[in-house]
Amino acid sequence: MSELSARFQELLALLSTSPALAIVLTLGAFFAGNRIFRLFNQPVWLPPILISAMLVSGMIAILTMDYAEYREGSQWLTVLLGPATVALGVPLYQQMHHIRALWRPILFTLPVAATMAAVYAVVIAASLGASEEVLASLAPKSVTAPIAIGITEQLGGSVSLMMGGLLITGMLATLFVDLVARWLSITDHRILGFALGLNGHALGTARAFEIGPTAGAFASLGMGLTGIFTALILPLTFRLTGI
């Protein structure tokens, strides 16, 4: 038994020197998370990405794998975040006629909502005595990951902490947009999609595509515009306020 364990550790050490183990763990957790999500009848409060994250965390703990090694190996998949985000332009183009008709409310809503998404997180964290690094990590929590990573690095924050905030924000935004929509009897897919993309980035966008293609297109628009607006305004605001 001890010999088998030793060989397993040797195999694990060998795999950890290449990105193969991290990629297999990530993809396996992704497919398993989606499978479990469907088995539970697709609950809004338990998105597939949360299930996948818990599975990956559990496997890293079981295999006693160093997180730095896992992160380095999974960088190959992280590179795909950019092209995946750009690909959302396809449904955006398909629904362009709806977007043109609503450009005025979109133009008015976006700056206010995107600003508030960053402000309330920073204000609450600052009132609790958070450090400048934590503030810089939480500020871009409503921005899609490829853009949020760049903003966080520019502000001097922690990417790992930001990713945690990103996950929590996406989950809560998806849950509360659904609850508020039912409470206010909002059924317009354009409004639901834009709210999900603006507040819940990729997680909200994924939920919007479950609602319908129009909701998905408006979620893509909200997510993209929020990312651009935040990337332009947030670093400037931090510089001017001296945070």
MOKAQUI-V817206 format. One line per field, one symbol per residue. ss: DSSP state (H for helix, E for strand, C for the rest). psi: psi as a letter, one per 30 degrees, with the letter a starting at -180 (. if undefined). burial: 1 if it has 24 or more other C-alpha atoms within 12 Angstrom, else 0. A space follows every 50 residues. Layout:
BEGIN
ss: ???
psi: ???
burial: ???
END
This chain:
BEGIN
ss: CHHHHHHHHHHHHHHHCCCHHHHHHHHHHHHHHHHHHHHCCCCCCCCHHH HHHHHHHHHHHHCCCCHHHHHHHCHHHHCHHHHHHHHCHHHHHHCHHHHH HCHHHHHHHHHHHHHHHHHHHHHHHHHCCCCHHHHHHHHCCCCCHHHHHH HHHHHCCCHHHHHHHHHHHHHHHHHHHHHHHHHCCCCCHHHHHHHHHHHH HHHHHHHHHHHCHHHHHHHHHHHHHHHHHHHHHHHHHHHHHCC
psi: eeeeeeeeeeeeeeefflfeeeeeeeeeeeeeeeeeeeeghikefileee eeeeeeeeeeeefhkkeeeeeeeffeeeffeeeeeefffefeefgeeeee fgeeeeeeeeeeeeeeeeeeeeeeeefgglleeeefefegfgkkeeeeee eeeefgakeeeeeeeeeeeeeeeeeeeeeeeeeghkfjfeeeeeeeeefg beeeeeeefeeleeeeeeeeeeeeeeeeeeeeeeeeeeeefg.
burial: 00000000000100010011111011001101110000000001111111 11101100010010100001101100100000001001101100100110 00000100011011111110110000000000111111111111111111 11111111111111111111111110110000000000111111111111 1111111111101111111111111111111001100100001
END
